[in-house]
Every structure is written in structure tokens, then in C-alpha cells.
Amino acid sequence: MLSDERIDVQHADDATFTSVSRFYGRETALLDAHDYPRWIPLLEPEFVYRIPVTVTRDDPSQSPFVAGAYLLDESRDSLANLWARRLEPEHIDFSWGEVPLQRVRRFVSVLSVTDTERANEVSVASNVLVTVVHQSDPVVMTAAGRQDVLRRRGDGWGLVQRTVQLDESVVRLPHLRMVI
């Protein structure tokens, strides 16, 4: 469902949209390949990654997300020093939850790129479908909306903020130690 904010906005120009689309293609490929050493530099120093708690409410006028409550609330440093390090050769033997690695694919679609008040930043809303296969278990899928803030920099774009809004209130993913 598209919110009014996402429909009635000032979209970025075509060149910006194309550049952002290419950024997401590269970012998704790096994440799917578990290539955190090349993904972490895409994050700005103040990067924040959040997944708010989703609830099912009877009143459709209320937000399905709990204000201030997060399943994940991570920074660039925590992702680099805690998440990515578990896949380094000297740590992988102790990362029993990661061996063998899960096969993860992210399908990012319906990009909506809008200008922000800051000249060098854009807001990007997108949909994402994530599939996860662990060993020979059946595939687990989850759908979500993403709200990102990207900052233009010399080498393209950097991620300033990502908020993932899961569609389901009961998370069926094997774990949330993955960037959606």
C-alpha cells in the first residue's frame, strides 16, 4: 500500500533516479554475496539501520509500527565490528549460526526517489522481498518496505539511514542478522 506521502511527492530527476537504481543494484549484489568488506564502505559514518516492531491493529488509521520499539537498531560501527566480523576467516569457526552460510536473495522494486531539503541527499522508498534458504530447509520469504536516505558523494552514493518495515508481525526468518 502506498502512503499519501509516497504518492504526492517531488520526485528526483531521471539522472538521479538512474544513478540511485544502479547504486541499489550494486548494494544488493554485495549483500547477496555476503561481501561485507565491500558493502560497509557504502555506509556513511552516522548510518543507522532500524527495523521497527510490526503489530496487527484493528484500527486501520493507526500505524502498524510501534513508535520507538525496534527489533534492530544498529549503527555503521555495530554492523562493521559485530555483524561483518563473524564471517572473517579467523571468526567463522565460532560463528556456528553462519556455517554453512544461508543463501539469501533480495529483490528490490518500486523505487520512489525524492529530493529532500538537503541538496546532496535523496529519500528512497522501495519494496523488498527477501528469500532465505538454510541448508536444505524450505525457502523462507518475507516482504517489507524500506525507507532510505542516500547522500551523494564523490564515488556515487552513501547510505545515511535505512528503516525496514516488515509486513509480517511474526518474523519467520531464521534470524535477523542480515541486512534487508
C-alpha positions, 0 to 999 in steps of 0.5 A: 500500500502506498502512503499519501506521502509516497504518492504526492511527492517531488520526485528526483530527476531521471539522472538521479533516479538512474544513478540511485537504481544502479547504486541499489543494484550494486548494494544488493549484489554485495549483500547477496554475496555476503561481501561485507568488506565491500558493502560497509564502505557504502555506509556513511559514518552516522548510518543507522539501520532500524527495523521497527516492531510490526503489530496487527491493529484493528484500527486501520488509521493507526500505524502498524509500527510501534513508535520507538520499539525496534527489533534492530537498531544498529549503527555503521560501527555495530554492523562493521565490528559485530555483524561483518566480523563473524564471517572473517576467516579467523571468526567463522569457526565460532560463528556456528549460526553462519556455517554453512552460510544461508543463501539469501536473495533480495529483490528490490522494486518500486523505487520512489526517489525524492529530493529532500531539503538537503541538496546532496541527499535523496529519500528512497522508498522501495519494496523488498522481498527477501528469500532465505534458504538454510541448508536444505530447509524450505525457502523462507520469504518475507516482504517489507518496505524500506525507507532510505536516505542516500547522500551523494558523494564523490564515488556515487552514493552513501547510505545515511539511514535505512528503516525496514518495515516488515509486513509480517508481525511474526518474523519467520526468518531464521534470524535477523542478522542480515541486512534487508 
